[in-house]
Amino acid sequence: MIRKAMHYRKLWSVAGIVLIGLFVLGGCTGGGNDAGHGGHTGHAQIPDNFETTASADVLPSFLESFSPTTKDLYAKADAHADVLKELNCYCGCMEYNDPHDSLYRCFIAEKNADGVTWTDHGALCGVCMMEIRDAVNMAEDGKSLDEIKAHIDGTYGGGV
């Protein structure tokens, strides 16, 4: 009985490691579209889901199934809009038929008098999440926009 339990524990551990590896290596994989950047496959076949809330203080309900880290980074997206709007995203979304114009667009599609229109694109993309994590941390550490841009471009841009 103990031997069987250990076998299942090992099996689940290996399965978990494989899934994490696929997520990390896959970055932002889509439905086989070549629109990607740096070897990533684009999202063009996977439409973004949008949700409008009254303000940036009210996060979208689609985040309910995501980690506290993801929720925290979404909560900080509007506060760091001045930085995020100046950064390229390197997951391939800037090459869509309807391209994103910055990393900010991966999280917030629009902000106006009616509220904030959020997109789930960033939450579903490992590259976007790593970029916003780095940008927010660096901004909160007092780094300049030029320092943040250099880091994002150098780390995720693949020499672009």
N, C-alpha and C positions, 0 to 999 in steps of 0.2 A: 504494500500500500504506500509506504513512504517512497519507495523507488519510483512508483508510478507518478506520485505528486511531484517529485523532483524532475522527472522527465517533462511533465507539462509545464512546470515553471521555466525550465530551460527553453522549451519550445516557444512559449510566450515572450521570453526575453529576446530570443533571436528574431521573432516576428516584429517585435517593437523596434529593435535596432534597424532592421531592414526598412521598415516604414519611415523611420526618422531619416535614414540615409536617402531614401527616394525623395522625400520632401526637400531635403537640403540640396541634393544634386539636381533635382528638377526645377528648383526656383519657382518660376511662374510658368508651368506648362499648360498648354491649351490643347485644342483639338487637332494637333498636327499641322498647324499653320506655320509658314516660314517667316512670318512677320517679326520674329523675335530679334533680339540683339545679343551679341556675344555668345551665340550657341544656344540661347534660351529659345523655347518655342513660344510664340506670341499668344495672347489671350483673345485674339480677335474673334474666335468662335465662341467664347464664353462671355455673354453680356454681363455688364455690371448691374447689380441690383441697387436701386436708389431708395432712400427714405428721407423725407423732410421732417425736421423737428423745429420747434419754436425758436431755439437758439443753440449756440455751440455748447451751452451748459447741459443740454438734454441730448444724451447719446442715442443713436438709433437702436431700435429693438433687435435688429439682426446681430448685434454684438452680444446678446444674451448667451449665446452658445460658445463664445470665445473666451480666452484666458484673461485674467486680470491685467496681464502685461499688454495685451492687444487693446483692451478697453482704455488703459492708462495712456497709451500712445495716441489713440483716437482723441481722447480728452485734451491732449496737448497739441493736436494738429492746428487748431485755430489760433492758439496762443503763440505759436511759432510760425504763423502764416508768412511773415516777412522773410523768413529764412527758407521755408519749404517751397515758396513760389519761385525762388531763385535757383533751385536745384533740379538737375536732370534726374529722371528715373531711368534705371538701366535694366528693367525687366522686359522691355520690348513695347510697353504701352505707348511710348511716344512715337511709335511707328504704325499705330492703328489706322484704319480708314478714317476714324474720328479720333485723332491722337490726343493724348494727355499733353498738356503744355508744361507740366512740372510735377515734382513729387507731391506737392499739395493736392493736385487733382486726383491722385490715387486714393485719397481719403475724403476730401470734400469737393464735390462737383460744382457747388454754387453756394454763395451766401448773399442774401439780399434782405429786404424789409420783411419778406414772408418767412424767413428763417434760414436754416442751413440744410442743404441737400447733401446728404452723406452717400458715399458709394462703398460697397463691400470689397471693391477691388484690392485695396491695400491689405485688408484682413486675410485675404485668400492667397496672398503672394509673399513668399519668403524674402525675396529681394527687396520689395517695398518695405516690409517690416524691419529688415536689417538697416536699410537706409534711414528710415525715420528714427529708429532707435539711436543710431549714431549721431544724426543731425540734432536731435533734441538734447541728447546728453552733452554734446559739444557746446551747443548754445547755452545750456544751463551751467556749463563750466566756464562760460565767459569767452569762448573762442569767437574769433571774428568770422564774418561771412566768407571771406577769402580762405581762411583756414578750413572751414567746414566744406566749402566747395572742393578744395584741393583733396581733402580726405575722401569725400564721396566719389569724385571723379577718378581718383587713383585706386580706390578700393573696389569699386563696382563697375567702373567704366571700361575696364579691359584695354586701356591705352587709347581710348577715344578722345 
